[in-house]
Amino acid sequence: MSAERTTVELIEDAFAEPGPGYGARLAAIRAEAAADGVALAVDLHGALVELRFERWALNLAPGELAGVIRRLAAEAGVEALRQGRELLGDLLPEDAAGVEGPRIGVRPVDEPLTVGPVIRPRPEPEDDFTPVTWVTT
């Protein structure tokens, strides 16, 4: 089995596998996380499938509540991927340690978390800016 296969190819193979019902088992994967009055569950793709709040959690500032939800969704997403990887153990390459690409597991603390689009600074305007046209009356 080639180590160059993408996640999409692995999932397609799992759903096409006639034997042990990988497709149904992958679709049934759910991972939960709870803290600070918020409980949620995500599926294998990290999509939120359940979200519950304790009454007092709704008193948090909106940004703080959103941060709790994002953090819990990320934790549950890692667990869902771990469950999927465990299920697909026979289909994954035996030695994927040297393969470049995303890792499944807990992010090391020293590795920065990037969420959302990368915002690049605007280029500095040139010093010798002169207008191309002038309006005269």
N, C-alpha and C positions, 0 to 999 in steps of 0.2 A: 504494500500500500504506500502510495507516495505521500511525502510530508508536505507537498506543495498544494494540497487540496484546501479549498476555502471552506468557511463555516457553512455557507449556503449549500455547497456540494455535499458536505457531511449530513446536513439536515435532510436534503433531498434523498440521499441514500437511505437514511434512517426511515423516512416515510415510505420509501419504495420497498424496503426490506420485507419479504413475505413472512418470515419466521416469527420472532417473538413479539410482534406488535409494537415496534419502537414508536411508530407514529402516535398511537393513542397514549402511550406512556409519556412521550415528550409533551404532548398537548396537556396532560394532566399535571405537569410539574408546577408547583406553587411554592413560593418561599415567603415567609412572614418576618416582620420586624416590628418592634414596638418600643417606645420610649417617650417620655415627656408628655404623656396623655394622648399620643397618636399611635395607632396600630394600622398596619397596611399589609397587603399581600401583592406580589407581582408574579407574572408568569415567566416562562423560559426566556421570552424576549425582553423582559424588564418592564413590560406594560403593567400599569397599575390596574389590578382587578378588584381590589377591595380597599376602602379607606374609612377608618373609624376614629372619632375624636371623643375624648372625655370632655365633659362640659367645661371644665376649667382650662383646657388647652386652647379653647377659642378666645381666651382672654390674652393670649400671647400677641405680641406685635405681628402684623402680617409678614414682615420680612423674616422674623424669627420662626414663625410657624412654617413658612415656606422652606426655610433652611432645615428644619427638623424633618419635613417630608422628603426633601431631596436626599438628606443623609440616610434616612431609613430606607428609601427606595434603592439607593446605591448598595447598601448592605444586603438587602433582600435580593437584589439583582445578582450580586456575586454568589450568594448561596444558590440561587436558581441555576446559574451557569455551572456551578460545581455539581449540582444534581444531574444536570444534562450531560456533563462530561463523564460522570460516573456511569450513567446509563449507556452512553455511547462508547464505553471503554473498548469494546471489541472492534468498533469501526475506526477508532482513532489510531494513528501510527504509534508503534511501540516506543520509538525513541524520538519524541518531539522536543527534547530538551534543547537541541541546537537549532531549532527552527525559529527564524525571525517572525515577529508578529505579536499580536496582543496576548497577554497572559491572563489566565483565569485564576483568581485568588485575591487575597487581600493586598491592597496597594501599599508598598513600603512607605513609611512616614516621610522619608526624605525626597520622595518623588512627588512633584507638584501635581495637584488635581486640576485638570483643565475641563471646564464645563461650558458649553455654549461656543459661539463663534470666537475666533481669535481676532482681536481688534488690533489692527496695525496702525501706527501713527501716520498722520498725513505727511507727505514729503514737504520739506522746507521750500518756500517759494524762492525763486532765483532772485538775486540782488538787483540785477539789471532789468527789471520788469518795465517794459514800455508797452503802452496800448498799441494794438494793431491798427485800429482805425480811430479817427477823431470825428466828432460831430460838429459841424459848423453851420451857422445860419446866415 
